[in-house]
Amino acid sequence: NFGTRVNRAQIVLAENTNARDGLRLKAQLTDVVVAAEHAYWNLVYARLQLAVRQRMLTDTQTLHDDLRARADLDTSPLQIAQAASFVAQRRGEVIHAQRALHDASDRLKHVLNAPDLSLAGEKMVIPVDHPTEQAEDIALRRAIVTALRQRPEMGQARIDLESAWVRMDVADNLRLPQLDLRAQLAYYGMDEHIGDSYGDVPEGEYIDWLIGLRFEQPIGNRAAEAAFRQQRLARHVQTLTYRRTAHDVVLSVKQSLRAMQSAHSLISVNRDARRAAADNLRAIEEREQSASRLTPVFLLDMKLAAQQRLGEAELSEGRAIADYNIARAHYRQATGELLQHHELDLDVDEQINH
């Protein structure tokens, strides 16, 4: 127990524990922000999905009404029944979309836990922020360096490694022989009466002193040596854990960056598919207006299928945009920049005081 580093070991360990708890709280806050973004962009997509499903229902209902109006001309009951089945299918899709929208709103309210958005109520959350489609120019090396500096997991691993070094230093110090210096000084008073004896103490006529050294060295010193070896192995394990954490951070950065880039590429792919489907439907509608007589088979097989392809393409594009914004949040979480991006600051001492 000789030396400042050993004497302050428990203080350093307590400070490290406090700092580690703060980093763990920061990591939990980051998870909450990611969950909020995930729920928000899913809500944006759910609103788009309901709008597309409702439009598809209206288009299919219009087609069904047109076929019924031609029942006396060239439309058979079988074709009318087939169109009615498509209408029923569209209604079912709308019902599922409505449920998905309410579920997405409730999930966002659950994550936000805002006092004015009670989860028990039926108040809907209306998103006002629009998803971004702008690609980000990111250098992989910079992203990895940023993550290794800012990720809470890396901070916790560094603190654990430092604490392991402190414990090993203490265990190493305890292997040394123990030499204690003891000094004792006593003042006495002597007289016939107790009161007079106490009065003689300040005069210093009767003084006893004792100085001694105590040396202790266990034979073999096996307990201290075993404790040191144990702490040295624990420090080695913590070093490997630190390296493993760094590898996990690098892997998460690469995977999140790749996911974000892939999600952005899918936006343009699905947009091209949506535009092609829109052009196909537009061509069919122009043919429908210019032709003097179109068969029910044309309406059922070509126009209805074109409407279906367009709706699914719009949903695929909207899903890709939402996934890209979600991927951006996961990337910033992987680099440790998410809280800074949203201008959120966590003062651990202030939170504890409150």
Long-range contacts (C-beta under 8 A, 24 or more apart in sequence): 1-173, 1-174, 2-173, 2-176, 3-173, 5-166, 5-169, 6-169, 6-170, 6-173, 9-166, 9-167, 9-169, 9-170, 12-162, 12-163, 12-166, 13-163, 13-166, 13-167, 16-159, 16-160, 16-162, 16-163, 16-166, 17-163, 18-348, 19-155, 19-159, 20-155, 20-156, 20-159, 20-160, 21-348, 22-346, 22-348, 23-152, 23-155, 23-156, 23-159, 24-152, 24-156, 25-346, 25-348, 25-351, 26-152, 26-339, 26-346, 27-152, 27-153, 27-156, 29-339, 29-344, 29-346, 30-152, 30-333, 30-336, 30-338, 30-339, 31-333, 32-111, 33-329, 33-333, 33-338, 33-339, 33-342, 33-344, 34-329, 34-330, 34-333, 34-338, 35-111, 36-108, 36-111, 36-112, 37-325, 37-326, 37-329, 38-326, 38-329, 39-104, 39-107, 39-108, 39-110, 39-111, 40-108, 40-127, 40-129, 41-131, 41-322, 41-323, 41-325, 41-326, 42-104, 42-107, 42-108, 42-322, 42-326, 43-101, 43-104, 43-105, 43-107, 43-108, 43-125, 43-127, 44-127, 44-131, 44-322, 45-104, 45-318, 45-319, 45-321, 45-322, 46-97, 46-100, 46-101, 46-103, 46-104, 46-105, 47-101, 47-127, 48-314, 48-315, 48-318, 49-97, 49-100, 49-101, 49-315, 49-318, 50-94, 50-97, 50-98, 50-100, 50-101, 52-311, 52-314, 52-315, 52-318, 53-90, 53-93, 53-94, 53-96, 53-97, 53-311, 54-94, 54-97, 55-311, 56-90, 56-93, 56-307, 56-308, 56-311, 57-87, 57-90, 57-91, 57-93, 57-94, 59-307, 60-86, 60-87, 60-90, 60-304, 60-307, 61-87, 61-90, 63-299, 63-300, 63-303, 63-304, 66-299, 67-296, 67-299, 67-300, 70-296, 74-295, 74-296, 75-296, 76-296, 79-296, 79-297, 79-300, 82-300, 83-300, 83-304, 86-304, 131-321, 131-322, 131-324, 131-325, 132-324, 132-325, 132-328, 133-264, 133-267, 133-321, 133-324, 135-264, 136-260, 136-328, 138-257, 138-331, 140-253, 140-254, 140-257, 143-253, 143-257, 143-331, 143-334, 143-335, 144-249, 144-250, 144-253, 144-254, 146-335, 146-336, 146-337, 147-249, 147-250, 147-252, 147-253, 147-334, 147-335, 147-336, 148-246, 148-249, 148-250, 149-336, 150-335, 150-336, 150-337, 150-340, 151-249, 151-334, 151-335, 151-336, 152-336, 153-245, 153-248, 153-249, 154-245, 154-246, 154-249, 154-336, 157-238, 157-241, 157-242, 157-245, 157-246, 158-242, 160-238, 160-241, 160-242, 161-235, 161-238, 161-239, 161-241, 161-242, 163-238, 164-231, 164-234, 164-235, 164-237, 164-238, 164-239, 165-235, 167-231, 167-234, 167-235, 168-228, 168-231, 168-232, 168-234, 168-235, 170-231, 171-224, 171-227, 171-228, 171-230, 171-231, 171-232, 172-228, 172-231, 174-224, 174-227, 174-228, 175-221, 175-224, 175-225, 175-228, 177-215, 177-216, 177-217, 178-214, 178-215, 178-216, 178-217, 179-213, 179-214, 179-215, 179-216, 180-213, 180-214, 180-216, 181-211, 181-212, 181-213, 182-210, 182-211, 182-212, 182-213, 182-214, 183-209, 183-210, 183-211, 183-212, 184-208, 184-209, 184-210, 184-211, 185-209, 185-210, 249-334, 252-334, 253-331, 253-334, 253-335, 255-334, 256-327, 256-330, 256-331, 256-333, 256-334, 257-331, 257-334, 259-327, 259-330, 259-331, 260-324, 260-327, 260-328, 260-330, 260-331, 263-320, 263-323, 263-324, 263-326, 263-327, 264-324, 266-320, 266-323, 266-324, 267-317, 267-320, 267-321, 267-324, 269-320, 270-313, 270-316, 270-317, 270-319, 270-320, 271-317, 273-313, 273-316, 273-317, 274-310, 274-313, 274-314, 274-316, 274-317, 276-313, 277-306, 277-309, 277-310, 277-312, 277-313, 278-310, 278-313, 280-306, 280-309, 280-310, 281-306, 281-307, 281-309, 281-310
